[in-house]
Amino acid sequence: MRIVIAEDDMLLREGVALLLRAEALDVVATADGPETFLQAIDAHRPDVAIVDVRMPPTHTDEGIKAAVEARRRLPGLAVLVLSAYVEQAFATELLAGGTDGLGYLLKERVGRVEQFLDALHRVAEGGTAIDPDVVAQLLTRSRPDSALERLTARERDVLALMAEGLGNTAIAERLFVTEGAVHKHIRNIFAKLGLAPTDRADRRVTAVLRYLEETQQRV
């Protein structure tokens, strides 16, 4: 796995690089801003990019814009975005263009090495990884008249774990229920959110995007 890291905080940038190299992962370049990051993408054509949301010069959304541009230049590039806070608009913008190989984690998650590495490998394999704290805050910000209000507490738990990128087996283990129960809850979620039956695997992601869109409308 070839990785490029874009982070303007030198200590965090080098710390992440050291952590990944200790795991025998190939960090081919590091960058301290969006321009050097995109240059590294062009030069090294990595498998995964780890990108800070806020980078110079304005420290607002440069990282998100650079991540979107990097995926345009290198289709199939997996991107794991790091943020110090739950930034709802940025989470929505990141996921709106497609969710395969995308992750959004709070920076504090880096210190939980096993969870960080799990998220990294998940996005590298084409999956989705959204920080559970991001999911929790977005779910609690849903509008009173939202379709999400029709979900039971257990269905909301299942949706939250779906949003983190967990499969049915992992959800069942986390909630101490059977896989059959998880399947039933997911069918109910799809029905209550008005998602038509389909064989497409991304219907799970569509459910997650539905509440991201609704919470975005509220701000």
Buried (B, 14 or more C-beta within 10 A) or exposed (E): BBBBBBBBBEEBBBBBBEBBEEEEBEBBBBBBBBBBBBBBBEEBEBBBBBBBBBBEEEEEBBBBBBBBBBBEEBEEBBBBBBBEEBBBEBBBBBBEEEBBBBBBBBBEBBEEEEBBBEBBBBBBEEBBBBBBBBBBBBBEBBEEEBBBEEBEEBBBBBBBBBBBBBBBEEBBEBBEBEEEBBBBBBEBBBEBBEBEEEEEEBBBBBBBBBBBEBBBEEE
